[in-house]
Amino acid sequence: MIRRILHLYWRMKRGMTLGVRGVVLRGDEVLLVRHGYTPGWHLPGGGVEPGETFEEALAKELLEEGNVRMTGAPKLHALFLNRNASSRDHVAVYVVRAFEYGGPLAPNLEIREASFFPLHGLPDGTTQSTRRRLTEILDGVPPPALW
């Protein structure tokens, strides 16, 4: 019970959280990851730590989750308020086209699988948010403010 109260207090009083996601495009394929702690296929990414820029966080997360090393500047797609996480969570989505891929990583507790998939053959379980981001980027649909 005390743990629940502390968790609720933390969620209400914590500062704004910032995250990044990368839309890593290789020809007509996109990199997706499947986490060990939440269902579905997602764009790789994670939190921005204190003292870290968005691009530094993106580079770190792409390397950790997908074995992708950026070789050029990513392009900012949009900034989103992610109310699914909390009313204080914001996500920057970048498009990454210049990179080196070091091959598949062994599964771990955080990332069960990371792989490139055809844009017109996304795996079952690809999240709706991931599908919306791809539509915005590939079809030029203006992004909404909300994730």
Secondary structure, DSSP 4 states (H G I P E B T S, - for coil): -HHHHHHHHHHHH---EEEEEEEEEETTEEEEEEESSS-SEE-SEEEPPTT--HHHHHHHHHHHHH-EEE-S--EEEEEEE-TTT-TTEEEEEEEE-SEEE--PPPP-SSEEEEEEEETTSPPTTB-HHHHHHHHHHHH-PPP-SB-
